[in-house]
Amino acid sequence: MLDAALCQKLANEYKAGARSSGLSVERTILLKNIARTLTGLANQSEATLTREETRQGRLRGSPSDTPGAN
């Protein structure tokens, strides 16, 4: 599975490819669209990971939430 960092790295590579000279307009548009899709996937992946970490933290409870943990 692709993680957020890899998706962003690939997006940057596709963006750079889209700026290459000698490409057709269609190819440039395609590369930009792929880059946008990968950037969106990176953002969604990061948001999901953050939500899961937050939820797991709540399930475990912090020491201040645990009875008798003074």
C-alpha positions as CSV (number, residue, x, y, z in Angstrom):
1,M,0.0,0.0,0.0
2,L,1.2,3.5,-0.8
3,D,1.8,5.8,2.2
4,A,1.3,9.5,2.2
5,A,4.9,10.4,1.8
6,L,5.3,8.1,-1.2
7,C,2.2,9.5,-2.8
8,Q,3.5,13.0,-2.4
9,K,6.9,12.0,-3.8
10,L,5.3,10.5,-6.9
11,A,3.0,13.5,-7.3
12,N,6.0,15.8,-7.3
13,E,7.7,13.6,-9.9
14,Y,4.6,13.7,-12.2
15,K,4.4,17.5,-11.7
16,A,8.0,17.8,-12.8
17,G,7.3,15.5,-15.8
18,A,4.4,17.8,-16.8
19,R,6.9,20.7,-16.9
20,S,9.1,18.9,-19.4
21,S,9.5,20.4,-22.8
22,G,8.3,18.6,-25.9
23,L,5.2,17.1,-24.4
24,S,1.9,17.2,-26.1
25,V,-0.8,19.2,-24.4
26,E,-2.7,16.0,-23.8
27,R,0.3,14.4,-22.1
28,T,0.9,17.5,-20.0
29,I,-2.7,17.5,-18.8
30,L,-2.6,13.8,-18.1
31,L,0.6,14.1,-15.9
32,K,-0.9,17.1,-14.0
33,N,-4.1,15.1,-13.4
34,I,-2.2,12.1,-12.1
35,A,-0.2,14.5,-9.8
36,R,-3.4,16.0,-8.5
37,T,-4.8,12.6,-7.8
38,L,-1.7,11.4,-6.0
39,T,-1.7,14.6,-3.9
40,G,-5.3,14.0,-3.0
41,L,-4.6,10.4,-2.0
42,A,-1.6,11.6,0.1
43,N,-3.9,14.1,1.9
44,Q,-6.6,11.5,2.5
45,S,-4.1,8.9,3.7
46,E,-2.6,11.4,6.2
47,A,-6.0,12.5,7.4
48,T,-7.1,8.9,7.9
49,L,-3.9,8.1,9.8
50,T,-4.4,11.1,12.0
51,R,-8.0,10.1,12.8
52,E,-7.0,6.6,13.6
53,E,-4.2,7.7,15.9
54,T,-6.6,10.1,17.7
55,R,-9.2,7.4,18.1
56,Q,-6.6,4.9,19.4
57,G,-5.4,7.5,21.9
58,R,-8.9,7.9,23.2
59,L,-9.4,4.2,23.4
60,R,-6.3,3.7,25.5
61,G,-7.0,6.8,27.6
62,S,-4.5,9.2,28.9
63,P,-3.2,8.8,32.5
64,S,-5.4,11.7,33.6
65,D,-8.5,9.7,32.3
66,T,-7.6,6.6,34.3
67,P,-9.2,6.4,37.8
68,G,-6.7,6.5,40.6
69,A,-3.9,7.7,38.3
70,N,-3.1,10.8,40.4
